[in-house]
Amino acid sequence: MRITTVILVHGAWHGAWCWQALIPELLKRRLAPFTLDLPAHGVHARFPEGWGGDTARFAVSPAPTSGVTLDDYANAVLEMVDAAVAAGSGPVMLVGHSMAGIALTAVAERAPAKIGLLAYLAAFMPLPGVPMIDYVRCAENAGEEVAGLFVAPPPKIGAMRIDYRNADPRHGERIRSAFAHDVDATSFAAMNHLLTPDVPAAPVATPTVATRRRWGRVPRAYIRCSEDRAVMPALQDRFIREADGFTPGNATRVLTLAASHSPFLSMPEQLAQALADLAA
């Protein structure tokens, strides 16, 4: 049975806005896309003291969203899944970008029968018992360009914090290089203004819960971004290799885009076609 409902889950610092260019491309391919803002992101974002003005205060202010957990992420996504299924969509495709991979895994472990396909887009897909943060610091992720943007150690302020309001053009270019080096300057400027500074530290430090009987039975795909500088291609390959080792009877379907970490902006048509191919 062809999947027609696609729920798009954004990654760290992003919001539902990041899928805007992708949505009409999915509609052209007869897929029905739905988006949401995760807790602490998008319309749910909360901003630390000093944001946009006092850089010294901004660097040390406790995160107002530090209490947000991985369960909060999973609950928000599952609410959307339940609404889609209740409306008669049948099993849905869940697409998770980057950090959202940990939310996809958590939701699939809770409600495997409601998900027709998990699609990890340059996303974290940790083994059971391993938190996302352990992969950020692993050898396969050497050369990544995101952690060096943090203004303070995440445990100290309760968040992974990046200063997107820094006016130094060199700083802006570092952000563009990390997330969207193949995105045109005008689109990147809009993206940079929409990114929020804080991502709660707790979800990325929470060990993954996934079993072969539940998460492991859901069909899954991984869309690799071969030019990624945020989640390095070698780490993406490790996620695929480890998942297939954990569930040898349920191999990951793998597609590759020659994209940065932001294919929803740099190549929405190609990304939409990849998702349509997976849904067929």
Secondary structure, DSSP 8 states (H G I E B T S, - for coil): ----EEEEE--TT--GGGGTTHHHHHHHTT-EEEEE--TTSGGG----TTTTT-HHHHHHS--TTTT--HHHHHHHHHHHHHHHHHTT--SEEEEEETTHHHHHHHHHHH-GGGEEEEEEES-----TT--HHHHHTSGGGTT-SSGGGBSS-HHHHTEEEB-TT---HHHHHHHHHHH-TTS-HHHHHHHHHH--SEEEHHHHTS-----TTTGGGS-EEEEEETT-SSS-HHHHHHHHHHHHHH-TTS--EEEEES--S-HHHH-HHHHHHHHHHHH-
